[in-house]
């Protein structure tokens, strides 16, 4: 896929400046970046200009640029205007992994940031521990979870990494059933999930007694809210224990949810996800609940792998890596 020409980018930058100037918001486009899914323009606003004013003009900007929508966000002292590309293509996981010279141990490759760099997530880091992946149908939530897990499996032997998978709807994680890193069969109902979680809690307590934390165990749950609804209080209690105490024992929870809520997750479980990967959601309120902070604009994401990472008070937009079915034979051969 070729990048937009310099003439096209200059034309779009001029359009942005003119639209905002016509509404008495003088700005200057001073830079930006091109990613596989969007073009990002960085604006220097005049003294006193407000991000909210530019955000309220997003419809006018989209019309002027011939785009379905644009996203406006603050980037330090600049204002970013992100325009979706008409020729957007997904970011495939395996070519992205091949482009990396080496990955630190237990580091997942999530995709590409808005400035074109690979986005890596090292699970044992003190500010990571557990990860919540949120997004509506079509956001790419399940595909991101699969890519996260496969990138870990491809770069870490079973002696360093094990996987415990729970998939109540039997769609998201079942394709990973053939990975040699699995501790047991994929749990596909509440009874299987409770049994697996009880085994994991027992292992966590053993490790606490013996002061060990390896091999690392990734406990991945697709459709967390569905599991909590069918499994009830016993399953919630087990998940909460892992979320609260798992990191020191080498257990990391990666959970997917279409629409997280404080009521559904419970305050103790929700408070133990320091890293949030949020795709397109239905409203600004859903975005706030899913990310834990206001102003991510996740409700304006494009879907199909367009995500924001929220961690340590920072928000970073990225295009999630994707593992198409045609690449699965290569994954199996690499194990």
N, C-alpha and C positions, 0 to 999 in steps of 0.2 A: 504494500500500500504506500503510495507516494504522499508526501506532505503537501499542504496547500502552498501555492507559489507565493513568492514575496509580494507580488502585485496584489494578490487576493488578500493577504494579511494586511497590507497597507490600506487597501480599500475598506476592509472591515474596521480597522482602527479609526479611519477618518469618519466612518458612519457613526461609530460610538461617540466620538468627540462632538459631532454635529448634533446628534439627538440630545445629548445632555446639555450642550450649550443652548439649544432652543428652549430648554426648560430652566435656564439660568443656573445650570450646574456646570461651570467650566472645569474641564479636566484635561489631562494630557496622557495619552497612552505612551508609556515609557519602556515597555517590555512585555514578555509573556513566554508561553511555551506551547508546544504542540504535542498532544498525546494521541494514542490510537482512537480515542473516543470523542475528544473535544479540543477546542483551541481556547487557551486561557490568556486574556489580555490583562495586564497590570496597569492601573490608572493612578496617576498622581492627582488628587483632588485639590481644588483651590482651598485656601484657608476658610474654615467654617463649614465646608461641605460635609454632609452627613451620609453615612453608608445607607441609612434607612431611606433617604431621598432617592438615591440611585436604585435601591432595591424596588422601590415603588414604581420605577420607570422600566422595570424588566420587560413588560409587555411591549412597550414602545421600542425598546432595543431589539427584542426578538423579531418584531415586524420589519424593522429597518434592515436587519441582517438576514432575513428570510429563514429564520430558525423557528422550530416549534416552541422553544422556550429557551431562556438563558438563566443562568444562576449567578447571583451577585453575592459576594462574601468579602469580608475584610481579610487582608493579608499583611499583617504588620501595620505599617503606615500607608499602605496602598489599598486600593479597592480592586478586587479581581472580578472580571466579567468572563464567565465560562460559557462558550458557545458550542453546542454539539455539532459534530462533523457529519455531513451527509454520507460520507464514505466510511463510516466507522466499522471497525472489525474487532473481534474479540482478541484477547491476549491469551495465547495457548501456553499452558504450564510447561510442557516438556522443552520446547525451544527456549523458553525463558530460563529454565534451570540449566540448560546447556550453555547459556551465555555467561553464567556465573563461574568464576574460576574455582571458588571453594566456598562452602557454607560452614559457619561455626556449628558445633554440635547442637542438636535439638533446636534448630532454627528453621521455621517454616517460611516459605516464600508465598506471599499473599497476592502479589501482582505488581503493577507499575504505578508509581506516584504521578502527580500532575506535572512534574518536571522530568519525567521519563526514566527515573531511577527505579530499580527493583525494590520493593517494599518487603523487608524481612522482619520476622517476629521471633525473638529468642524466648522460648517459654520459661526457662529457669530464671530469667531476670526478675529482680525483686519487684518491679512494677508491672509485671505481666501476670503470672500465676494462672488465672482463669480467663476465658474469653467468651463473651456473649455475641452471637451473630444474629442480627435481626433484619427483617425485611419481608415485604408482602410477596405474594405469588408473582413470579416474573422478575423479582429483584436480583436473583442469582445467589440467594442465601445458601441453599443446599450445595450448589456447585462450588461455592467458596469453601465451605466446610470440607468437601471432598478434596479439593486442591490442597488445602492446608494439610490434611492428613497424608495425602499421597506424597507431597513434597517432603514431609518428615520421614515417611517410610523409605523413600528412595535414597535418602542421605544418611540414614541411621540404621545400623544392624539391630536385630532382635535383642541382642545382649545389652543394648543401650535404650531401646524404646519398645514398649508394648502398647497395644490398642485394646480398649474395651468399648464396644459399639452398641448403642441402643437406638433402634429405629422403629417406633410404634406404627408408623404408616407403611413400613416395608417398601419404601421407594428411594429414600435418600442415600442411605449408607450400605444397603445390600450389595451394590457393586464392589464394595471393598472386602467382601467376605473371603476372597481368595488371597488376601495379603498374609504373608507368614507371620506378621507381627501380632495377629489377633490372639488374645488370651483365651477366648472361647467363641462360640457361635454368636452371631449378631442377635441381641435380645430384641424380639419383635412384639412382645406383649408385656403387660404390667407384671405378671408373675415372673417371667424370665428376667425382666429388668430388676425387680426387687432382689431376686436371688443373686444376680451379678453384682449389684450394689452392696449387698451384705458381704459378699466375698471381698470386694474392694475395701470396705471399711475395716474388715478383719485384717487385711494386708496392711492397711494404713496404721492400724494400732500395733501390729507386729513391728513394723519399721520404726515407729515411735519408740518402742521399748528397746530396740537394738541400735537405734541411732543411724539408720541407713536410709538412703533415698534413691537407690537405683536397682534395676532399670527404671527409667521414667515411665509412667503409665498415663496415657491420654484417654480420658473418659469422655467420649463424644456422644452427644444426645441430639438427634434431629427431632424437631417438633417437641420441644421441652414442655410447652403448655399442655399438649395432648397427653404426655406421659404423667404430668402432675394430676391431671383430671382423672385419668383411669387408675393411676396407682395410689392416689390419695395421700394421707398423712404419712404412712410408713415410707413411701418412696421420697416424699419431700424431706423427711427427717434425714434420710440417708444422704441425699444430695447435699443438704445443708451442711452436714458434718464434713463431707468431702470438700465443699467450697470453703469452709472455715479453717480446716486443719490440713488439707491435702498437700499444700505446697511444700511444707517442710519434709513431708514423707515422699515427695516426688510424684504426686498425683496432680494432674492438671485437668480441669473441666472445660470442655469446649461444647457450648450448648447453642442450638438454633431455635429461634422463636419468631413466628410471624408478627405477633403484636404483643410485646412484653407489657406487663402491667404490674404495679406494686401489689395489687390484690391477688393476682394469680401467682406471682413468684414468691411472695412473702418477703418481708423486709430483710431477714437475715440472708436469704439466698441472693436477693437482688444486690445487696451491698457488697458482695464478694466477687464481683466481676469488674476488675479495674480496667480491662480492655474491652471496648465495644466496637464491633464492626457493623455498621448500620447501612443497609441498602435503602432502596425507595420504600417509603411508608406512606400511609394514607393522609396524614395531617401533620401540622406543626406540633400539636400536642403529642401525637404518636412518636414524632422525632425526638421530642424532649424526653419522654419516658424511656425510649430505647437507648438513647445515647447518655442519659443522665445529666445533660446540660442543655441549655437553650441556645438557639441560633445556629444549629448545624445545617439547616435548610435541607435535611434529608428527604423531606416531602417533595423536593424539586429535583431529586436525582433522576437519572435517565432510565434506571432499571438495567437488566441484563449485565450485571457485574459492576455497575457504577456505585461505589461505596465511599463512606467516610470512616476513618479510624479515629476513635476518641480514646485518649489515654493521657494520664498525667496532666490534665487540663489543656491538652493540645488537640486540635482537630486537623486531620490530614485527609484529603480526597485521593482516591486511587481507583484504578481499574483492576478488578479481581481477575486472577488467572483462572483459566478454564481448561478442563480436561475432557475433550470430546471422546465419544465412544471409539472413534477410529484409532485413538492413541492408547487404548487399554492394552492391546497385545504387547506394545513396547514396554509398558509398565510391568507386566507379568514377566517378560523376558529379562528385565533388569534386576529382578529380585534374586 
